[in-house]
Amino acid sequence: SAIATPAPAATAAPTTAPSSAAPPSRRRLKPTVLDQDEEAGAWVEALQRCQDPELALPDPSLLPGRFDMQVLSQLDTGVGDEGLVWLCRGDLQEPRQIDFSMAAQCIEEAHGGAGGVQVAVQSLHGRRERIKRPAPNQDNFSITCLSEGTAFYLVCDGFGPLGQLASFRVAQSLPGLLLERLEAADPGESKEQLLTAAFKLANSDLVSFAAQHGLDLSCSGTTASCALRSGDDVLVGWLGDARVLVATVAGDFAGIDLFAEPHVPGGAAERQRLEKFGATIQQVASREGGGGAADRITVPGVEDAPGLSVSRALGICSAATAGVVGQPSLAKTTFASAPGLVLLASGGLCEFLGEGAAVVDVLLKQGQLQRQGPRQ
């Protein structure tokens, strides 16, 4: 999944976020691949649980107290309807299921019409060549708009048998937790502090939600990438292998201001924290073909522990004591004086598109984003 928010030349800006060199490209495995669970039908059981209305429908209690509109992806229940999303508005008594083309019009209006900030969304099933069963789409997203030019964009990349439920829950809870705290913030609290606190609360909510509904999150969870826009200023955050790209785009010029490094156990700081908590990191060859390999985290004393290839995530309860944390990395940027774009991407998208310059090239040239606009 991906959300791209290109700013038009009239209101866009050069970014002030520091440049970040991404690690050498190497194909990584999905965060958890447990063949025993797949063979035992855990994925089929998970899809069946997704058809429970208590899990598959939006939870109105998670909406902010005051907001203009929210567009929320539909949980993949295994019965199709990928083009439908949920629309939540203050003037609606309950969420309404609509086609995304209609939701796109609502998003455009909430962002000031065609001359305002433009938004594009793409969400597709992943592919597993080795496994014959249809792979559920475990990504979810939400776009939440407040008045006065404030909006929060979020992509959640689920993993494990219940990954789609984890990402669907966080796609709802995190916006409300953040935006309510923005309204009640003390003068000395920064937006960085508020966003970090919202991630922590979203993780607590996810664990409580799983316990309430009897969901086993020992091997399931979600990563995330997000952007909080306040006028021309943007605060971006990322967790796990979901990533953020910020670029300045003016005419034929495209410069990468930030391509966030993923939180993976191979990074020096991440490895140090994990090993301090007793985790073991091993390199595991990919079973999907292509000769790739990944550093994976194993948890001492946990039977069939997940071979987790991200060092930060929400959920994934069996790894919580092994140094896997839910704290995002953050960066600021502004779109006050030059054109540019922000891309929020799931781990799979970045894995196959390559590094920063290659991603921007796909967006602007192959996808014709600059010429055709974000709906192309």
C-alpha positions in Angstrom: 0.0 0.0 0.0 1.0 3.6 -0.5 -0.3 7.1 0.0 1.4 9.8 -2.1 0.7 13.5 -1.3 2.3 15.7 -4.0 2.1 19.4 -3.3 1.2 21.7 -6.2 3.8 24.3 -7.2 1.6 27.1 -5.8 1.7 25.8 -2.3 4.5 23.2 -2.2 7.9 23.4 -0.7 11.4 22.2 -0.4 11.8 19.8 2.4 13.9 20.5 5.5 14.2 16.9 6.6 17.8 15.7 6.7 18.9 13.3 4.0 19.0 9.7 4.9 21.0 7.1 3.0 19.2 3.8 2.8 21.1 0.6 3.4 22.2 -1.6 0.5 19.3 -3.1 -1.3 18.6 -6.7 -0.3 15.4 -8.5 -0.7 13.9 -9.2 2.7 11.3 -11.8 3.8 7.9 -10.9 5.0 8.3 -10.2 8.8 6.8 -13.6 9.8 6.5 -16.7 7.7 5.4 -19.7 9.8 4.9 -22.7 7.5 3.4 -24.7 10.4 0.6 -22.2 10.8 -0.1 -22.1 7.1 -0.3 -25.8 6.8 -2.6 -26.0 9.8 -5.0 -23.6 8.3 -4.2 -20.6 10.5 -4.5 -18.2 7.5 -7.9 -19.7 6.6 -9.1 -19.3 10.2 -7.8 -15.7 10.2 -9.9 -14.9 7.1 -12.9 -16.4 8.8 -12.4 -14.2 11.8 -12.2 -11.2 9.5 -15.8 -11.8 8.5 -17.0 -11.2 12.1 -18.8 -7.9 12.1 -17.3 -6.9 15.4 -13.8 -7.1 13.7 -14.6 -6.2 10.1 -16.6 -3.0 10.7 -15.1 0.3 11.7 -15.3 1.2 15.4 -16.9 4.6 15.8 -15.5 4.9 19.3 -12.0 5.3 17.8 -12.9 8.4 15.7 -11.6 11.8 17.0 -14.0 13.9 18.9 -13.9 16.6 16.3 -13.1 15.9 12.6 -14.3 16.7 9.1 -13.9 13.4 7.4 -12.1 10.1 7.5 -11.5 7.6 4.6 -10.6 4.1 5.9 -9.7 1.1 3.9 -11.9 -2.0 4.0 -10.6 -5.0 5.9 -9.8 -7.8 3.5 -12.3 -10.6 4.4 -11.3 -12.8 1.4 -14.5 -12.0 -0.6 -13.2 -9.3 -2.9 -14.5 -5.7 -3.1 -11.0 -4.2 -3.0 -12.3 -1.0 -4.6 -14.6 -0.2 -1.6 -13.6 2.0 1.4 -15.3 3.4 4.5 -16.3 7.0 4.7 -16.8 8.5 8.1 -18.1 12.1 8.6 -19.5 14.0 11.4 -22.8 14.4 9.6 -23.2 10.7 9.1 -24.8 8.6 11.8 -22.6 5.6 11.0 -19.7 4.8 8.5 -20.7 4.4 4.9 -19.2 2.0 2.4 -18.5 3.7 -0.9 -16.4 3.3 -4.0 -12.9 4.8 -3.8 -13.6 7.0 -6.8 -16.3 8.7 -4.7 -14.0 8.9 -1.7 -11.4 10.5 -3.9 -13.8 13.4 -4.5 -14.4 13.8 -0.8 -10.7 13.8 -0.2 -10.1 16.5 -2.8 -12.8 18.7 -1.4 -11.4 18.3 2.1 -8.0 19.4 0.8 -9.2 22.6 -0.9 -10.3 21.3 -4.3 -8.1 20.7 -7.3 -5.7 23.6 -6.4 -5.0 22.2 -3.0 -2.9 19.3 -1.7 -3.5 16.3 -3.8 -3.6 12.7 -2.6 -3.3 9.3 -4.3 -3.7 5.8 -2.8 -2.8 2.4 -4.1 -3.4 -0.8 -2.2 -3.0 -4.3 -3.7 -2.6 -7.9 -2.6 0.9 -9.2 -2.1 2.2 -12.2 -4.1 3.7 -15.4 -2.8 5.0 -17.6 -5.6 5.7 -20.6 -3.2 2.2 -20.6 -1.6 -0.7 -21.5 -3.8 -3.4 -20.1 -1.6 -4.6 -16.5 -2.3 -2.7 -14.1 -0.1 -4.9 -11.7 1.9 -4.2 -8.0 1.6 -2.8 -7.2 5.1 -2.3 -3.5 4.4 -4.7 -0.8 5.6 -4.8 2.9 5.4 -6.7 5.9 6.6 -6.9 9.6 5.8 -8.3 11.8 8.5 -9.0 15.5 7.9 -9.7 18.2 10.4 -10.6 21.8 9.7 -8.0 24.5 9.2 -5.6 22.5 7.0 -4.7 19.7 9.4 -4.8 16.1 8.2 -3.3 12.8 9.2 -2.3 10.1 6.6 -1.5 6.6 7.7 -0.4 3.3 6.0 -0.3 0.2 8.2 1.5 -3.0 6.9 0.3 -6.1 8.8 2.2 -9.3 9.1 1.5 -12.8 10.5 -1.8 -14.8 10.4 -3.8 -11.9 12.0 -1.8 -9.1 10.3 -4.8 -7.6 8.5 -6.7 -7.3 11.8 -3.8 -5.6 13.5 -3.3 -3.1 10.7 -7.0 -2.4 10.4 -7.3 -1.6 14.1 -4.3 0.7 14.2 -5.4 2.5 11.0 -8.4 3.5 13.1 -7.0 4.0 16.5 -3.8 6.0 15.8 -5.5 9.0 14.1 -8.0 9.5 16.9 -5.4 9.1 19.6 -3.1 11.6 18.0 -5.7 14.2 17.0 -7.4 14.2 20.3 -4.1 14.9 22.0 -3.3 17.7 19.5 -6.5 19.5 20.7 -5.7 19.0 24.4 -1.9 19.5 24.2 -0.1 21.7 26.7 1.8 24.7 25.3 5.2 22.9 26.0 4.3 19.7 24.2 5.7 19.2 20.7 4.0 17.3 17.9 6.8 14.8 18.0 6.1 14.0 21.6 2.3 13.7 20.9 2.9 11.4 17.9 5.3 9.2 19.8 2.8 8.9 22.7 0.0 8.1 20.2 1.9 5.2 18.9 2.4 3.8 22.4 -1.3 4.2 23.2 -2.2 2.5 19.8 -0.1 -0.5 20.8 -1.8 -0.7 24.1 -5.2 -0.5 22.4 -4.2 -3.2 20.0 -3.2 -5.6 22.7 -6.4 -4.9 24.7 -8.5 -5.3 21.6 -6.9 -8.7 20.9 -7.4 -9.9 24.4 -11.1 -8.8 24.3 -11.8 -10.8 21.1 -9.5 -13.8 21.8 -7.0 -12.9 19.1 -3.5 -14.4 19.3 -1.0 -11.7 18.4 2.0 -13.7 19.5 3.1 -13.9 15.8 1.1 -11.0 14.3 1.4 -7.3 14.2 1.8 -4.2 12.0 4.3 -1.7 10.9 3.3 1.8 9.9 4.3 5.0 8.1 2.4 8.3 8.6 2.4 12.0 8.0 0.8 14.8 10.0 0.1 17.9 7.9 -0.5 21.3 9.4 -0.8 23.8 6.6 2.5 23.7 4.7 4.4 21.9 7.5 4.6 18.1 7.7 5.8 15.7 10.4 6.5 12.2 9.1 6.9 9.0 11.1 7.8 5.4 10.3 8.0 2.1 12.2 9.5 -1.2 11.0 9.9 -1.7 7.3 7.2 0.7 6.3 9.0 3.8 5.0 8.6 7.4 4.1 10.0 9.2 1.1 10.1 13.0 0.9 11.2 14.7 -2.4 11.5 18.1 -3.9 10.0 18.2 -7.4 10.2 21.3 -9.5 9.9 20.9 -13.3 12.4 18.3 -14.5 14.3 18.4 -11.2 13.6 15.8 -8.5 15.7 15.6 -5.4 15.5 13.1 -2.6 15.3 14.9 0.8 14.5 11.8 2.9 14.2 8.1 2.2 13.7 6.7 5.7 15.9 3.8 6.8 13.8 0.8 7.8 14.0 -0.6 11.3 15.6 -3.9 10.8 17.8 -6.1 13.0 20.8 -5.6 10.8 21.2 -1.9 11.8 23.9 -1.4 14.4 21.7 0.5 16.9 18.7 -1.8 16.4 20.9 -4.9 16.9 22.5 -3.5 20.0 19.1 -2.9 21.6 17.8 -6.4 20.6 20.8 -8.2 21.9 20.7 -6.3 25.2 17.2 -7.8 25.7 18.4 -11.3 24.9 17.2 -11.7 21.3 19.2 -13.8 18.9 19.7 -12.5 15.3 20.2 -15.0 12.5 20.4 -14.7 8.8 17.7 -16.8 7.1 17.6 -17.6 3.4 14.4 -16.7 1.5 12.0 -19.5 0.6 10.4 -17.4 -2.0 13.3 -17.8 -4.5 15.7 -15.3 -5.8 18.5 -16.2 -3.4 17.7 -13.4 -0.9 18.3 -13.6 2.8 17.2 -11.6 5.9 18.4 -11.0 9.4 15.7 -12.5 11.7 15.0 -12.1 15.3 14.3 -15.2 17.5 13.1 -15.0 21.0 14.6 -17.2 23.7 12.2 -19.6 25.4 9.4 -19.1 23.0 8.4 -22.2 21.0 8.0 -21.6 17.3 9.2 -18.0 17.9 8.6 -15.7 14.9 11.6 -15.1 12.7 10.9 -11.4 12.7 12.7 -9.3 10.1 11.7 -5.9 11.6 13.0 -4.6 14.9 10.1 -2.2 15.5 6.4 -3.0 15.3 3.0 -2.8 17.0 1.5 -6.1 18.4 3.8 -9.1 18.0 3.4 -9.9 21.7 6.0 -12.8 21.8 8.8 -10.3 20.8 7.8 -7.5 23.2 10.3 -8.7 25.8 13.1 -9.1 23.2 13.6 -5.5 22.4 11.1 -5.1 19.6 9.5 -1.7 20.3 6.7 0.4 19.0 8.5 3.7 19.0 8.6 5.4 15.5 11.3 7.5 14.0 10.3 11.0 13.1 11.4 13.9 10.7 10.1 17.3 9.9 9.6 19.0 6.5 7.9 22.0 5.0 6.1 22.7 1.8 6.1 26.5 2.1 8.1 27.6 -1.0 8.8 24.8 -3.5 7.0 21.8 -5.0 7.4 18.3 -3.6 5.8 15.1 -2.5 5.6 12.7 0.4 5.2 9.0 -0.1 4.0 6.7 2.7 4.8 3.1 1.7 4.5 -0.4 3.0 7.6 -2.6 3.2 6.7 -4.6 0.2 6.4 -1.6 -2.1 9.9 -0.3 -1.2 11.3 -3.8 -1.4 10.4 -4.1 -5.1 10.8 -0.5 -6.2 14.3 0.0 -5.0 15.9 3.0 -3.5 14.8 6.7 -3.4 15.7 7.9 -6.9 14.2 4.8 -8.4 10.9 5.3 -6.5 10.6 8.9 -7.5 11.3 7.9 -11.1 8.5 5.4 -11.0 6.1 7.9 -9.5 6.9 10.8 -11.9 7.7 9.0 -15.1 6.3 5.5 -15.3 3.3 6.5 -13.2 3.1 9.9 -14.8 2.2 11.4 -11.4 3.6 14.8 -12.2 1.9 15.2 -15.5 -1.4 13.4 -15.0 -2.0 14.1 -11.3 -2.4 11.7 -8.4 -5.4 9.9 -9.7 -3.4 8.4 -12.6 
